[in-house]
Amino acid sequence: MMRGVRAVDRQDALLKRYLGDGVYAAFDGFSVWLTAEDGRTATDTICLEPAVLAALASFSREAWETRKRISADGM
């Protein structure tokens, strides 16, 4: 059963970059596609539309700020 979409192999992908830990990112002109790859094929795929990507970026900023605040408080 094919679970993933081979987004990173699409001809219209403008950018594909290896992020590390088997994760690749590609941009199709609208969405960012994340794929987990086993070296030959994409095993899992997530499509992040602009609003979802913005929510992820916001979460990341808040998480880092919370981590810094907790560390500064000595917890």
C-alpha positions in Angstrom: 0.0 0.0 0.0 1.4 3.4 -1.0 1.0 5.8 1.9 3.1 8.7 0.6 3.0 11.1 -2.3 6.2 11.4 -4.2 6.0 15.2 -3.9 9.8 15.7 -4.0 9.9 14.0 -7.4 7.3 16.2 -9.0 8.6 18.2 -11.9 7.1 21.4 -10.6 8.9 21.3 -7.3 11.0 24.5 -7.2 13.3 23.4 -4.4 14.2 20.2 -2.7 16.5 20.2 0.3 17.7 17.5 2.7 17.0 18.7 6.3 18.6 15.8 8.1 17.4 12.6 9.8 16.0 11.3 6.5 13.7 14.3 6.1 13.5 16.3 2.9 11.6 19.5 2.1 10.3 20.6 -1.3 8.4 23.7 -2.4 5.8 23.5 -5.2 5.1 27.2 -5.5 2.4 27.2 -2.9 3.0 24.5 -0.2 6.0 23.0 1.5 6.1 19.3 1.3 8.0 17.3 3.9 8.9 13.7 3.2 10.6 11.0 5.2 12.7 8.9 2.9 14.5 5.6 3.3 17.1 6.4 0.7 15.1 5.1 -2.2 11.5 6.3 -1.8 9.4 8.6 0.3 7.8 6.6 3.1 5.7 9.4 4.6 4.6 12.8 3.2 3.1 15.9 4.8 1.9 18.9 2.9 2.1 22.2 4.7 -0.1 24.9 3.2 1.0 28.5 4.1 -1.3 28.9 7.1 -0.1 25.6 8.6 3.5 26.4 8.0 3.0 29.8 9.7 1.3 28.0 12.7 4.3 25.6 12.9 6.8 28.5 12.8 4.7 30.2 15.6 4.7 27.1 17.7 8.5 26.7 17.2 9.2 30.3 18.4 6.9 29.9 21.4 8.4 26.5 22.3 12.0 27.9 22.2 11.0 31.0 24.2 9.3 28.8 26.8 12.4 26.5 27.0 14.6 29.6 27.5 12.3 31.0 30.2 12.3 27.6 32.1 16.1 27.3 31.8 16.5 30.9 33.1 14.3 30.2 36.1 16.5 27.2 37.0 13.9 24.5 36.6 
